Amino acid sequence: MFFLYGFGGTGKTSIWRTLATSLRANNQIVIIVASSGITSLLLPGGRTAHSKFKILVPIFEDSTCNIHQGSELAELLNQTSLIIWDEAPMAHKFCFEVLVQSLRDIIKTKPSSNQIFGVKVMVFGGDF
Ligand SMILES: Nc1ncnc2c1ncn2[C@@H]1O[C@H](COP(=O)(O)OP(=O)(O)OP(=O)(O)O)[C@@H](O)[C@H]1O
């Protein structure tokens, strides 16, 4: 899990583009989401986190992502190499907690104890 911190206009979006282009050129799957719709429009293949991970609205402590085992999205997540979440500080902490829980259920390769998002590499960006 990585964090990319930077004030507005310091080049975070450019880094997402570079990272995604480089990995996708090597046939790796990169999911890019943002906490807001406006930000997601600036990202290559960007979606809002709520839309991509099917995070319910409103969200509660015991909510879960609406992703089912064996679904196309679950398979995609299994094959994904990198998940980028831009403007992460704008999302409620429950959004991250439900994603952690859902990835634990969905990812087939079981993580070691220090890998909280399954075995997925996550990068959170924003102005923390
Ligand atoms: N290494 C760089 N050298 C020169 N210009 C750059 C560089 N990286 C980004 N820029 C330019 O700086 C501007 C802002 O970059 P970018 O949108 O990536 O910032 P950001 O941190 O994502 O901003 P925000 O947090 O507001 O979304 C863009 O016009 C971009 O082209």
The ligand as an SDF file (V2000), in Angstrom:
LIG
                    3D

 31 33  0  0  0  0  0  0  0  0999 V2000
    6.6690   16.9060  -14.3780 N   0  0  0  0  0  0  0  0  0  0  0  0
    5.9590   17.9230  -14.8590 C   0  0  0  0  0  0  0  0  0  0  0  0
    6.5610   18.9370  -15.4900 N   0  0  0  0  0  0  0  0  0  0  0  0
    5.8350   19.9730  -15.9750 C   0  0  0  0  0  0  0  0  0  0  0  0
    4.4950   20.0870  -15.8730 N   0  0  0  0  0  0  0  0  0  0  0  0
    3.8540   19.1170  -15.2440 C   0  0  0  0  0  0  0  0  0  0  0  0
    4.5360   17.9850  -14.7030 C   0  0  0  0  0  0  0  0  0  0  0  0
    3.6270   17.1640  -14.1250 N   0  0  0  0  0  0  0  0  0  0  0  0
    2.4320   17.7810  -14.3060 C   0  0  0  0  0  0  0  0  0  0  0  0
    2.5750   18.9330  -14.9860 N   0  0  0  0  0  0  0  0  0  0  0  0
    1.4820   19.8510  -15.3610 C   0  0  0  0  0  0  0  0  0  0  0  0
    0.9830   20.4460  -14.1780 O   0  0  0  0  0  0  0  0  0  0  0  0
   -0.4390   20.6010  -14.2810 C   0  0  0  0  0  0  0  0  0  0  0  0
   -1.1100   19.9560  -13.0930 C   0  0  0  0  0  0  0  0  0  0  0  0
   -0.7810   18.5520  -13.0830 O   0  0  0  0  0  0  0  0  0  0  0  0
   -1.7840   17.4730  -12.5250 P   0  0  0  0  0  0  0  0  0  0  0  0
   -3.1600   17.7080  -13.0460 O   0  0  0  0  0  0  0  0  0  0  0  0
   -1.1580   16.1530  -12.7750 O   0  0  0  0  0  0  0  0  0  0  0  0
   -1.7460   17.8220  -10.9570 O   0  0  0  0  0  0  0  0  0  0  0  0
   -2.5740   17.1500   -9.7770 P   0  0  0  0  0  0  0  0  0  0  0  0
   -1.6320   17.0220   -8.6210 O   0  0  0  0  0  0  0  0  0  0  0  0
   -3.2330   15.9040  -10.2430 O   0  0  0  0  0  0  0  0  0  0  0  0
   -3.6510   18.2340   -9.4570 O   0  0  0  0  0  0  0  0  0  0  0  0
   -5.0420   18.0410   -8.6880 P   0  0  0  0  0  0  0  0  0  0  0  0
   -4.7250   17.5260   -7.3200 O   0  0  0  0  0  0  0  0  0  0  0  0
   -5.6390   19.4140   -8.6830 O   0  0  0  0  0  0  0  0  0  0  0  0
   -5.8420   17.0490   -9.4970 O   0  0  0  0  0  0  0  0  0  0  0  0
   -0.8670   19.9630  -15.5920 C   0  0  0  0  0  0  0  0  0  0  0  0
   -1.0790   20.9920  -16.5330 O   0  0  0  0  0  0  0  0  0  0  0  0
    0.3200   19.1100  -15.9850 C   0  0  0  0  0  0  0  0  0  0  0  0
    0.4270   19.0290  -17.3840 O   0  0  0  0  0  0  0  0  0  0  0  0
  1  2  1  0
  2  3  1  0
  2  7  2  0
  3  4  2  0
  4  5  1  0
  5  6  2  0
  6  7  1  0
  6 10  1  0
  7  8  1  0
  8  9  2  0
  9 10  1  0
 10 11  1  0
 11 12  1  0
 11 30  1  0
 12 13  1  0
 13 14  1  0
 13 28  1  0
 14 15  1  0
 15 16  1  0
 16 17  2  0
 16 18  1  0
 16 19  1  0
 19 20  1  0
 20 21  2  0
 20 22  1  0
 20 23  1  0
 23 24  1  0
 24 25  2  0
 24 26  1  0
 24 27  1  0
 28 29  1  0
 28 30  1  0
 30 31  1  0
M  END
$$$$
